[in-house]
């Protein structure tokens, strides 16, 4: 675990990054810029659907293109989105989300980040509930192969903090290994020139991992 100087000059333990953690570690100013209802909604749409234009975002969110263009520029300024140059046409820019982490602010919150962090976590919790509710509501209409591939599981055990950390790290390592392998497969298919008809169906998959201690009650 790395060390940093405390405000009094003494050494204090800094948080240790998790495997696969995004390099963009959001600080107070960036979090304040992100914790805006429309910006969080725009980022969520991009994260769910992939790259999109300001026009697409405006149509989906019921906003004007001027509004979405402005907020996209703010998100870009703080490193939350970037232009998808592979899809740009010169007439309208395409934007894609950039992964980020707020773990340091979560582990060591400050007065400058606490309010924005609360807003961000509330948004993520609401979005998670909505996504799971939608899936469970339509699961009966899905193909068997996708129902068998899905999972909704809960496990509870008595662990120490180091054991809990080890569990979380190993889970993230597994997720990273599989997502990287899938991306490598997509790149190989693109190089080989496989058509969409020849490739096996792919869908955007959401993985939720929540590892935390239960209350003392």
N, C-alpha and C positions, 0 to 999 in steps of 0.2 A: 504494500500500500504506500502511495506517495505521501510526502509530508509537505506542509506549507506553514508559513509563519503566521501566527495569530496576531491580533491587533496589539498585543502587549510584547510582541517580539518572540514569544515562546513558540516551540514547535507544536503543531496540532495536526491530527490525522485528517487527510483529505479523503473524499470518497474514492473508491476503486471502481474503475469502469467495468462494465459487464462485457462478456464476449459479444462481438458484433455490434457494439454500441455505436451509434452514428457519430462521426467526428464533429458534427456541428453541435456544440454544447451551448445551449441558449442561455444568455445572461439576462440581466434585469431589463436593459433597454430593448432588446429583441423580444423578450417575453411580453413586455408592455405593448409593443407594436402588434404582436400576434394575438393578444387577448382582446380581440375586437370581434363581435358576433359575426359580421359578414366575412371577415378574413378567415376566421376559423371554419365557417361554412364553406368557403371557397376551397380552402386547403383540404377539407374533408372530401369534397367532390372530386378533386384531382387525385387524392389518395385512393378513392373508390373506383374511379373510372379511367385513370391515366391522364395523359396530356389533353388539354382543352384550350380553346381560345377564350378571350374575354367575352365574345358574343355568346358562346355556348354557356358560359357561367352565368351571364346575365339572364338568358332565357330560362335556365334551370332554377335560378334563385329569385326570379321576379324583380331584378334590378336593371338599371340602365347600363349600357355598355361603358359609359363614362365612369360610372361608379366602380364597376369591376376592373376597368383598366387602371384606375387610380390605385385601388387596393392591391392589384397585382404588382404594381411598381413598388409599393411599400413592402410587400412580402419579398420581392426580389432584393430590395435594399438590405433586408435583414437576413437574407440567405435561406428563406423558406421555399422559394420556387426559383426555377431557372428556365431559360428558353429552351425548347426542344427543337434544336436546329435541324434535326432530321425531318421534321414535319413542317417547317416553315415554308410559306409560299411566297413571301415577299410582300404580300398584301395584308396578311394578318398573322400575328405571332402566336405560336402555340407554347403553352407553359406546362411544365411538369413539376411535381412536388419534390422537394429535397428532404431526406430524412433528417431528423434532429432528435436531440435528447434533452430532457429537463431533469435528469436524475441528480445532478449536482445541486440544483435548486431544491429538489425534493428532499435530498439527504441533509443538506445544510441550508434551510430556508433563511431568508433575511427579510427585514421590513420592506426592502425595495422590491422583493419578488413575491411575497406571500399572497397578496390580493390577486395578482395576475395568475399565479400558480393555482389558486383556488378556482378561478374562472376556467382555466385550461383543463384542469382535472374534472370539473363538473361537466364540461363539454364532452370530454372523452368518455366519461361514464354514461352520459345520455346517449351518445352515438353508439357505444357498445351495446347497450340495452336494446336500442332500436334495431341494430343489425341482427342480433340474435333473435329478437322477436319476429322479424320478417322471415328469417330462415326457418324457424320452427313453425311459422304459419303456413309456409308453402312446401315444407319437406315432403308431404304426402303426394305432391304432384311432380316431384323430381324423379329422374331416372334412378333405377336401383343402384347403378354403379356409383352415382354421386351420393346417394344415401349411405351406402356402405363405406364410402371414403370419408364421410364426415364423423365428427366425434363431439360429444358434449359430456364431459366426465368431471367428477369432483372427488378429490381424495383428501383425507385429513390424517395427520400424523403428529406425534409429539417429537419435535426436533429442536436442537440447539441453534443459535444464530449461525455458527459456522456451517452446520449441516444444511440449514436453510439456504445459505449463500451457495454452497456447493450444488444443491439441487437446482437453484435458479440458473447458475452458470451452465450446467450440463444441458438443461432444457434449451437455453438460448443457442448453445453450440450445435445442437441437433437441428434447430430451426435454420440457423445460418448455413449449415452444410447442405440441407435439402434445397433451400432457395438458391444458393449458388450453383448447385448442380442443375437445377431447372433453367437458370439463366444461361449456363454454358450450353445446355441442350438446345435452347432457342437460337443461340449464336451459331451453332453448328448447322442447324436446319436452314438458317438464313444463308450461310455460305454455300451449302449444298444446293440451294435454290428450290427447296421443297415448297410446294404450293400449300395453301391452307387446307385444300381437300385431302392432301396426302398426309398431313400432320394430324396427330391425335388431338382431340378437343382439349383446349386449355381454357380455364376460367380464372378470374382474379379470386384468390383465396385469402381469407382473413384468419390469422392465428391470434388467439387471445391467451396470454399466459399471465395468471395472477398468482403470485406466491407471496403470502403475507401472514403474520400471526393473527389469530383470532383474539377477541376481547377476553379479558380476565373473568367476565361473568360466566 
